[in-house]
């Protein structure tokens, strides 16, 4: 007798779920994006680009290069306990003694 009373309950539950899903899909289709007037001017970004991480290879190891484009940008580095952030500055390119543009390598060194 228990089998016969559970089947109608499951059928009613499935029908209710189906009706709810159909109702949600109808609401989603009826929603339309806001209409903007054709006279809205184009927006132009005037600020320099924010810092961005770019994948690269350093000494055969994959790293992330942080390009900073503004003098006022600040980078916060947190190392695991027992490690200290260290920065080494060197010339860009294959010749470490070259004069010109510099780059820094930031690592978390063990104490």
C-alpha positions in Angstrom: 0.0 0.0 0.0 2.9 2.3 0.7 4.1 2.0 -2.9 0.8 3.3 -4.3 0.8 6.4 -2.0 4.4 7.4 -2.8 4.1 7.3 -6.6 1.4 10.1 -6.8 3.4 12.3 -4.4 6.5 11.9 -6.6 4.5 12.6 -9.7 3.0 15.8 -8.1 6.5 16.9 -7.0 7.9 16.4 -10.5 5.0 18.3 -12.0 5.5 21.2 -9.6 9.2 21.4 -10.3 8.5 21.4 -14.1 6.0 24.2 -13.7 8.4 26.3 -11.6 11.2 25.8 -14.2 8.8 26.7 -17.1 7.8 29.8 -15.2 11.4 30.9 -14.6 12.3 30.4 -18.2 9.3 32.5 -19.3 10.3 35.3 -16.9 13.9 35.2 -18.3 12.6 35.5 -21.9 10.3 38.4 -21.1 13.0 40.4 -19.4 14.6 42.8 -21.9 17.7 44.9 -21.5 17.3 48.6 -20.8 17.0 50.7 -23.9 19.7 53.4 -24.1 19.3 56.5 -26.2 21.4 56.5 -29.4 23.0 59.8 -28.3 25.1 58.3 -25.4 28.7 59.4 -26.0 31.5 56.8 -26.2 33.4 56.5 -22.9 37.1 57.0 -23.1 39.5 55.7 -20.5 42.1 58.4 -19.7 44.0 56.6 -16.9 47.1 54.5 -17.5 46.6 50.8 -17.3 46.5 49.1 -13.9 49.2 46.6 -12.8 48.8 43.3 -14.6 50.3 39.8 -14.0 51.8 38.1 -17.1 53.0 34.5 -17.2 56.7 34.1 -18.2 59.7 31.9 -17.7 62.7 32.8 -15.5 65.7 30.4 -15.4 63.5 27.7 -16.9 60.8 28.1 -14.2 57.3 29.5 -14.8 56.7 32.8 -13.0 54.3 35.7 -13.0 55.6 39.1 -14.1 54.0 42.1 -12.5 54.0 45.1 -14.9 53.5 48.4 -13.0 52.7 51.3 -15.3 52.2 54.2 -12.8 54.8 55.7 -10.5 52.2 55.9 -7.6 51.5 52.1 -7.8 52.4 50.2 -4.6 52.9 46.4 -4.4 52.3 44.6 -1.1 54.2 41.3 -0.7 53.4 38.9 2.0 55.7 35.9 2.6 55.1 32.8 4.7 56.3 33.0 8.3 60.1 32.5 8.5 60.6 34.2 5.0 61.5 37.8 4.2 60.7 39.6 1.0 63.9 40.5 -0.9 64.3 42.6 -4.0 67.3 42.3 -6.3 67.7 45.0 -9.1 69.5 44.2 -12.3 69.7 45.3 -15.9 67.0 44.0 -18.3 68.2 41.5 -20.9 70.9 38.9 -21.0 73.8 41.3 -19.9 73.4 41.9 -16.2 76.1 44.6 -16.2 74.4 46.7 -19.0 73.3 50.3 -18.3 69.8 51.3 -19.1 66.4 50.0 -18.1 66.3 48.0 -14.9 64.1 45.2 -13.5 63.7 43.8 -10.1 63.3 40.2 -8.9 61.2 39.9 -5.8 61.5 36.7 -3.8 60.6 35.4 -0.4 63.9 34.3 1.1 64.2 32.0 4.2 65.6 33.7 7.3 
